[in-house]
Amino acid sequence: MSASYDAIVIGGGHNGLVNAAYLAKAGLRTLLLEQRDVVGGAAITEDFEGARSTTFSYALSHLRPEIVEELNLVEHGLMVLQMVSTFQPGRNGEYLLLGPDADANHHEIARISPADAEAARLLDHRIQRLANALKPWFDRVPPNIRSGAPEDAAALAELEAYLADLDPEVRTLLDQFRSCSAAEILDSWFEHDLVKALYASSGIIGSLCGPRSKESGIVWLFHKMGSWDGNLGEWGFHKDGNGGFTQVLARALEAFGGEIRTGARVAEVLHDGTRTRGVRLDSGEEIAAGTVVSALDPRATFTRLIDPDVLPDDLVEHVRAMKFQGSASKVNFVLNDLPTFPGLGNSPELFRGFINVGPSIDYLEEAFAEALEGRFSRRPFIDACIQSTIDPDMAPPGKHVMSCFVMYTPFHLAEGSWDERADALGDTVEETLEEFFPGFRSLVERRKVVTPLHIERTVGLAEGNIFAGELFESQLFTHRPAPGWNQYATPIEGYWQCGSGTHPGGCVSGGPGRLAAQRILGDLVAPIP
């Protein structure tokens, strides 16, 4: 062994950084190992030929406020900027432009449907009540439904009693999210296609499901569990993008005495069959540690870093059956001016947040249908952000950076490979944006296409799934990543998991990293029987 540490964290994504920072803060000699030459995982910002761009993820919402305080992130440069608007372009000049003012949003929706404006006010209030009710369970270790331990039985009974005691309106909405598609719920609330599409986008983002798929209800609810500055469902943009945020985490880790090594890919976790003893790198170097934590996805954690033959069959089978199904790509542009929407011009006020290109449930469903056939959507749903309107330092003066999250782009193509089809996807995105923002193609100076295959190759997320596993109910809470193994431990003593494939799931939240650290530190004080 070349060196010895108390704890090694594998993977420098945001959850790995959070986990390592907590372990270092507790006094453990902690080493974080990252295979790339930069930490951040999918939350990075890179140079883009004179501009700056968030290559993969680009927004903050689910970041747990406890992490900001407990890791002193403000001292290390945390600076979250508000994404103040959502622009939803429609057909024939229709649009919605919503912002932080609830009364202004009511009038904006009333402009196209007075009935929908009233319905939106009521639905938003109920969703907020439901999210507030579920938040305590989002931020705690879920019970183990297979342990038979009295504390897990008590936690399950507590949860059942808690849900039974919810206000009937809130409980009814929860039941709808769990049993209905986003489209079914929206059809019962709204009449206008554009309003329905605006809400439906939260039910499909990053997931291989359409707005009429049952899973879209729970995906929608999951995305409403996030917040910005205490406002549920709102999003923020970190200065210099999500890469700026993960660099804040790296500084916090090092301030607590933790070490970071980049260019260090872990080949395997070393153990004696029951207890971990460290890791071996691709280079052959071995590093000793009594605690090893994987921040990678469940597939890598249980079938690459360790020989699955030493693990329980049911765990391995569950992980191998886990749905990853990467379905989203990124297309990043450098533009020589802002896009123009007919009748509204190109005011920066239109673009200081999200731009949702997907004008109806039918549009979104047709895009999904093509993905089921193994083709990327010819008219995709595009969730875009012109980052330079929020942080002008992202682009040179007079230029703009536009980050487009594109669906659907299935990892497994029926014909050809993503290496062959990436440019065609970029062309399709440009053509689609041209339809809604005439003249868009003339604004494009450069673009970069990042497909699910490129995501898997670059940051190691299985099938390019940005959430390290679909956010379907069968893969959440007590089942994330597998029943009986949802409390961050693994069958190998001293080997833990803390990636987005564990509770509470994906998005840039840090929740898995924090909860896993609590569990690890608790075990070091009083070992789990």
C-alpha positions in Angstrom: 0.0 0.0 0.0 1.4 3.4 -1.0 -0.5 5.4 1.6 -3.2 5.1 4.3 -6.3 7.1 5.0 -9.3 6.9 7.3 -11.7 7.3 4.4 -11.5 7.2 0.6 -14.3 8.7 -1.5 -14.5 7.4 -5.1 -15.8 10.0 -7.6 -15.6 13.8 -7.5 -19.1 14.6 -8.5 -21.1 17.0 -6.2 -22.3 14.1 -3.9 -18.7 12.7 -3.5 -17.4 16.2 -2.7 -20.2 16.8 -0.1 -19.6 13.4 1.5 -15.9 13.8 1.7 -16.2 17.3 3.1 -18.4 16.0 6.0 -16.0 13.1 6.7 -13.0 15.5 6.7 -14.9 17.9 8.9 -15.5 15.1 11.4 -11.7 14.6 11.7 -11.2 11.7 9.3 -8.1 11.8 7.1 -10.1 11.8 3.8 -9.0 11.3 0.2 -11.2 12.0 -2.8 -10.3 10.2 -6.0 -11.5 11.5 -9.4 -10.8 9.9 -12.7 -10.9 13.1 -14.7 -8.5 16.1 -14.4 -11.2 18.2 -12.8 -13.7 17.5 -10.0 -17.5 18.1 -10.4 -18.7 15.0 -12.3 -21.6 16.1 -14.4 -21.7 19.5 -12.6 -18.8 21.2 -14.4 -18.1 24.4 -16.4 -15.6 24.3 -19.2 -14.1 26.8 -21.7 -16.0 26.9 -24.9 -13.8 28.6 -27.5 -13.7 32.0 -25.7 -16.8 31.5 -23.7 -17.8 29.4 -20.6 -20.4 26.7 -20.7 -21.9 24.2 -18.3 -21.2 21.0 -20.4 -23.8 18.9 -18.6 -26.1 20.0 -15.8 -26.6 23.8 -15.4 -29.1 24.7 -12.6 -29.5 24.4 -8.9 -32.7 23.7 -7.1 -32.5 20.7 -4.8 -29.4 21.9 -3.0 -30.1 21.2 0.7 -29.8 24.4 2.7 -28.3 22.5 5.6 -25.3 21.7 3.5 -24.7 25.4 2.8 -24.6 26.1 6.5 -22.8 23.0 7.8 -20.0 23.1 5.2 -19.6 26.9 5.4 -20.1 27.2 1.6 -20.7 31.0 1.6 -17.2 31.4 3.0 -15.9 29.4 0.1 -17.6 31.5 -2.6 -21.2 30.2 -2.9 -23.1 32.6 -5.1 -26.4 31.5 -6.4 -28.1 33.8 -8.9 -31.9 33.8 -9.4 -33.3 32.4 -12.6 -36.2 34.9 -12.7 -38.3 33.7 -15.5 -39.8 30.9 -17.5 -40.5 31.6 -21.2 -42.9 29.1 -22.9 -43.2 29.9 -26.6 -46.2 28.5 -28.4 -47.5 28.3 -31.9 -48.9 31.3 -33.9 -47.3 33.9 -31.6 -48.7 32.4 -28.4 -46.5 32.5 -25.3 -46.3 32.6 -21.6 -43.7 34.6 -19.6 -43.7 33.8 -15.9 -41.6 35.1 -13.1 -41.3 35.3 -9.3 -44.4 37.5 -8.9 -47.5 35.3 -8.3 -50.0 38.0 -9.1 -48.2 38.9 -12.3 -48.2 35.2 -13.3 -51.9 35.0 -12.6 -52.5 37.9 -15.0 -50.2 36.4 -17.6 -52.0 33.0 -17.6 -55.4 34.8 -17.6 -54.3 36.5 -20.8 -54.8 33.2 -22.6 -57.2 31.5 -20.2 -58.9 33.1 -17.2 -60.1 29.7 -16.0 -56.5 28.3 -16.1 -55.2 31.3 -14.2 -57.5 30.5 -11.3 -56.7 26.8 -11.5 -52.9 27.4 -11.5 -53.1 29.5 -8.4 -54.9 26.7 -6.6 -52.8 23.9 -7.9 -49.5 25.7 -7.2 -50.7 26.2 -3.6 -51.6 22.5 -3.1 -48.3 21.3 -4.7 -46.4 23.6 -2.3 -48.3 22.2 0.7 -47.6 18.7 -0.5 -43.9 19.4 -1.0 -43.6 21.0 2.4 -45.3 17.9 3.9 -43.0 15.5 2.2 -39.8 17.5 2.8 -38.9 16.0 6.2 -38.9 12.5 4.7 -36.8 13.7 1.7 -34.1 14.8 4.2 -33.8 11.7 6.3 -32.5 8.1 5.9 -35.4 5.9 4.6 -36.4 2.8 6.6 -35.1 -0.5 5.5 -38.1 -2.6 4.6 -36.2 -5.9 4.8 -34.2 -5.5 8.0 -36.8 -6.6 10.5 -35.1 -4.2 12.9 -37.5 -2.6 15.5 -36.3 0.9 14.5 -37.1 0.3 10.8 -40.5 -1.1 11.7 -41.1 2.0 13.9 -40.1 4.3 11.1 -42.4 2.6 8.6 -45.3 2.9 11.0 -44.4 6.5 11.6 -44.5 7.2 7.9 -47.8 5.4 7.4 -49.4 7.4 10.3 -47.9 10.6 9.0 -49.4 10.2 5.5 -52.7 9.1 6.9 -52.9 12.3 8.9 -52.3 14.6 6.0 -55.0 17.0 5.0 -57.4 15.2 2.7 -56.7 17.6 -0.2 -53.0 17.1 0.1 -53.3 13.3 0.4 -55.5 13.2 -2.6 -52.9 15.1 -4.6 -50.2 12.7 -3.5 -52.3 9.7 -4.5 -52.7 11.3 -7.9 -49.0 11.9 -8.4 -48.4 8.3 -7.5 -51.1 6.7 -9.7 -51.7 9.1 -12.6 -49.7 10.5 -15.4 -48.9 14.2 -15.6 -51.3 14.6 -18.5 -54.2 13.0 -16.6 -53.7 15.4 -13.7 -53.3 18.4 -15.9 -56.4 17.5 -18.0 -58.4 17.7 -14.8 -57.1 21.2 -14.0 -56.5 23.1 -17.2 -58.0 23.7 -20.6 -55.2 25.4 -22.6 -52.5 23.4 -24.3 -49.7 25.9 -23.5 -50.5 25.9 -19.8 -50.6 22.1 -19.7 -47.3 21.8 -21.6 -45.6 24.2 -19.2 -46.5 22.1 -16.2 -45.9 18.8 -18.0 -42.3 19.5 -18.7 -41.5 18.9 -15.0 -42.9 15.3 -15.4 -40.6 14.2 -18.2 -37.3 16.1 -17.7 -34.4 13.7 -17.9 -36.6 10.6 -17.9 -37.7 8.1 -20.6 -41.4 8.7 -20.1 -43.9 10.8 -21.8 -46.5 13.1 -20.3 -49.1 10.3 -20.7 -46.8 7.7 -19.0 -47.8 6.8 -15.5 -44.2 7.5 -14.2 -44.5 11.2 -15.2 -46.6 12.0 -12.2 -44.0 11.0 -9.6 -41.2 12.6 -11.7 -43.2 15.9 -11.7 -43.6 15.7 -7.9 -39.8 15.0 -7.5 -38.9 18.1 -9.3 -41.2 20.2 -7.2 -39.3 19.1 -4.1 -36.5 21.4 -4.9 -36.2 25.1 -3.9 -34.2 28.2 -4.3 -33.7 30.6 -1.4 -36.6 28.9 0.4 -39.0 29.0 -2.5 -40.2 25.5 -3.4 -40.1 24.6 -7.1 -37.8 27.5 -8.0 -34.3 27.2 -9.5 -31.0 29.1 -9.3 -27.9 29.5 -11.4 -24.5 29.5 -9.6 -21.9 32.0 -10.6 -19.8 30.4 -13.3 -22.4 27.6 -13.6 -22.6 24.3 -11.8 -18.8 24.1 -12.2 -18.5 27.2 -10.0 -20.6 25.4 -7.4 -18.5 22.2 -7.3 -15.4 24.3 -7.0 -16.9 25.8 -3.9 -17.4 22.3 -2.6 -13.8 21.4 -3.4 -12.5 24.4 -1.5 -14.7 23.5 1.5 -13.3 19.9 1.4 -9.7 21.1 1.4 -10.4 23.7 4.1 -11.5 20.8 6.4 -8.2 19.0 5.7 -9.4 16.6 2.9 -7.3 15.8 -0.1 -8.2 15.6 -3.7 -6.5 13.6 -6.4 -7.5 13.9 -10.0 -6.5 11.6 -12.9 -6.9 8.7 -10.5 -9.4 6.1 -11.8 -10.3 3.4 -9.3 -10.1 -0.1 -10.8 -11.5 -2.0 -7.8 -12.3 -1.8 -4.1 -10.0 -4.1 -2.1 -11.6 -6.3 0.6 -11.2 -9.7 2.3 -14.7 -10.9 1.5 -16.3 -9.2 4.5 -14.4 -6.0 5.2 -12.9 -3.4 2.9 -9.2 -2.5 3.1 -8.8 0.2 0.5 -8.7 0.6 -3.3 -6.5 -0.2 -6.3 -6.1 2.4 -9.1 -5.8 1.7 -12.8 -2.1 2.5 -12.4 -1.8 -0.5 -10.0 -1.2 1.7 -7.0 -3.0 0.5 -3.8 -4.2 2.9 -1.1 -5.4 1.7 2.3 -8.5 2.8 4.1 -11.0 1.2 6.5 -13.8 3.2 5.0 -14.4 3.4 1.2 -17.4 5.3 -0.3 -18.6 5.1 -3.9 -20.2 8.2 -5.3 -20.6 6.4 -8.6 -23.9 5.1 -9.9 -25.3 1.7 -8.5 -24.2 -0.2 -11.6 -20.5 0.9 -11.1 -20.7 0.6 -7.3 -21.9 -3.0 -7.3 -20.8 -4.5 -10.6 -17.6 -2.7 -11.6 -15.8 -1.6 -8.4 -16.4 -4.9 -6.7 -16.8 -8.5 -8.0 -20.6 -9.1 -7.9 -20.0 -12.7 -7.1 -19.3 -11.7 -3.5 -22.6 -9.9 -3.2 -26.1 -11.2 -2.5 -27.8 -12.5 -5.6 -31.0 -10.4 -5.0 -28.9 -7.2 -4.8 -27.0 -7.8 -8.0 -30.2 -8.8 -9.8 -32.0 -5.7 -8.7 -29.1 -3.4 -9.7 -28.8 -5.1 -13.1 -32.5 -4.7 -13.6 -32.4 -1.0 -12.5 -33.7 1.3 -15.2 -31.1 3.9 -16.3 -32.4 4.7 -19.9 -30.5 7.9 -20.6 -32.8 10.0 -22.7 -31.4 13.5 -22.7 -28.6 15.3 -24.5 -27.1 18.7 -24.2 -26.5 21.1 -27.1 -24.5 24.2 -26.1 -24.3 27.2 -28.4 -22.3 30.4 -28.6 -24.5 33.0 -30.2 -23.7 36.5 -31.7 -27.0 37.9 -30.3 -30.1 37.0 -28.4 -32.9 35.1 -30.2 -36.0 37.0 -31.4 -39.5 35.9 -30.7 -42.2 37.3 -33.1 -43.9 40.3 -31.5 -41.6 40.5 -28.5 -38.2 41.1 -30.0 -35.1 39.9 -28.3 -35.2 41.6 -24.9 -32.9 40.0 -22.3 -36.0 40.0 -20.0 -37.4 37.1 -21.9 -34.3 34.9 -21.3 -33.2 35.4 -17.7 -34.3 31.8 -16.8 -35.7 28.8 -18.5 -37.0 28.6 -22.1 -39.3 25.6 -22.5 -39.8 24.6 -26.2 -42.7 22.1 -26.2 -46.0 23.8 -26.8 -48.5 21.0 -26.1 -48.9 17.6 -24.5 -49.3 16.1 -28.0 -46.0 17.7 -29.1 -44.2 16.1 -26.1 -45.9 12.8 -26.5 -44.9 12.6 -30.2 -41.3 13.3 -29.3 -41.5 10.5 -26.7 -43.0 8.1 -29.2 -40.0 8.5 -31.5 -37.6 7.7 -28.7 -39.5 4.4 -28.0 -38.7 3.5 -31.6 -35.0 4.1 -31.0 -34.8 7.4 -32.8 -34.0 10.9 -31.4 -37.0 13.2 -31.7 -37.3 15.1 -34.9 -39.0 18.0 -33.0 -37.6 17.6 -29.5 -38.6 19.1 -26.2 -35.9 21.7 -25.4 -35.3 23.1 -21.9 -32.9 25.9 -22.6 -31.1 28.6 -20.6 -29.1 31.6 -22.0 -26.6 31.6 -19.2 -25.0 34.9 -20.2 -28.1 36.8 -19.4 -27.9 35.6 -15.8 -24.1 35.7 -15.5 -22.5 38.0 -18.1 -19.1 36.6 -17.4 -20.1 33.3 -19.2 -19.5 35.0 -22.6 -17.5 37.8 -24.2 -19.1 41.2 -24.6 -21.8 41.0 -27.3 -21.9 37.2 -27.3 -24.2 34.8 -25.5 -24.0 31.2 -24.3 -27.1 29.1 -24.7 -27.4 25.7 -23.0 -30.0 23.4 -24.3 -31.2 20.3 -22.5 -32.7 18.1 -25.3 -35.2 15.3 -25.2 -35.7 12.7 -26.3 -32.4 11.2 -27.3 -32.4 7.5 -26.3 -29.0 6.0 -25.3 -29.8 2.9 -27.5 -30.4 3.9 -31.1 -32.2 1.6 -33.5 -29.9 2.6 -36.3 -26.3 3.9 -36.3 -24.4 5.2 -33.3 -24.2 8.4 -31.4 -20.7 9.0 -32.8 -22.4 9.1 -36.3 -25.6 10.9 -35.3 -24.4 13.7 -33.0 -24.2 16.3 -35.7 -27.6 15.4 -37.0 -29.0 15.9 -33.5 -27.4 19.3 -33.4 -29.0 20.2 -36.8 -32.4 19.1 -35.5 -32.1 21.3 -32.4 -31.2 24.3 -34.6 -34.1 23.6 -36.9 -36.5 23.3 -34.0 -35.3 26.6 -32.4 -35.6 28.3 -35.8 -39.3 27.4 -35.9 -39.9 29.2 -32.6 -37.3 31.9 -32.9 -37.0 32.9 -36.6 -33.4 33.7 -37.6 -31.9 31.6 -34.8 -29.6 29.7 -37.1 -27.9 32.9 -38.3 -27.0 33.6 -34.7 -25.0 30.4 -34.1 -21.2 30.8 -34.1 -20.3 27.5 -32.4 -22.1 24.5 -30.9 -21.2 21.4 -29.0 -23.4 18.3 -28.9 -23.2 16.1 -25.9 -25.2 12.8 -26.3 -26.0 10.2 -23.7 -23.1 8.1 -25.0 -20.8 11.0 -24.5 -22.1 11.5 -21.0 -21.4 7.9 -20.1 -18.0 8.0 -21.6 -17.0 11.3 -20.0 -18.4 11.1 -16.5 -19.3 7.5 -16.1 -23.0 7.7 -15.6 -24.6 4.5 -16.9 -26.4 5.0 -20.2 -25.9 8.7 -19.8 -28.7 8.9 -17.2 -28.3 12.2 -15.5 -30.1 11.0 -12.3 -27.9 7.8 -11.9 -31.1 5.8 -12.3 -34.7 6.8 -13.4 -36.7 8.7 -10.8 -39.6 6.3 -11.0 -41.4 5.3 -7.8 -40.1 1.7 -8.1 -36.6 3.2 -7.8 -37.1 5.7 -5.0 -37.0 5.9 -1.2 -36.9 2.4 0.2 -36.0 1.0 -3.2 -33.1 3.3 -4.1 -31.0 1.6 -5.3 -32.4 -1.7 -4.0 -34.7 -2.9 -1.2 -32.6 -3.7 1.9 -29.7 -1.6 0.7 -31.2 1.8 0.7 -29.4 3.1 3.8 -26.0 3.7 2.1 -24.3 0.6 3.5 -23.3 -2.4 1.3 -22.8 -6.1 2.1 -19.0 -5.4 2.5 -18.3 -3.8 5.9 -16.7 -0.4 5.5 -17.9 0.0 1.8 -20.6 2.6 1.4 -22.5 4.4 -1.4 -23.4 8.0 -1.6 -24.2 8.8 -5.3 -27.4 10.1 -6.9 -28.5 6.4 -7.3 -29.2 6.5 -3.5 -31.9 8.4 -1.6 -33.1 11.1 -2.2 -32.0 10.8 -5.8 -30.8 12.9 -8.7 -30.4 16.7 -9.3 -27.7 18.8 -7.7 -28.9 18.4 -4.1 -26.0 17.0 -2.1 -28.6 15.1 -0.2 -27.2 11.6 -0.8 -23.7 12.7 0.1 -24.9 14.3 3.4 -27.1 11.5 4.5 -24.5 8.9 3.7 -21.9 10.8 5.7 -24.3 10.9 8.7 -24.7 7.1 8.4 -21.0 6.5 8.0 -20.0 8.6 11.0 -22.7 7.1 13.1 -21.4 3.7 12.3 -17.8 4.6 13.2 -19.1 5.8 16.7 -21.5 2.8 17.2 -21.2 0.2 14.5 -24.4 -0.9 12.8 -25.2 -4.5 13.9 
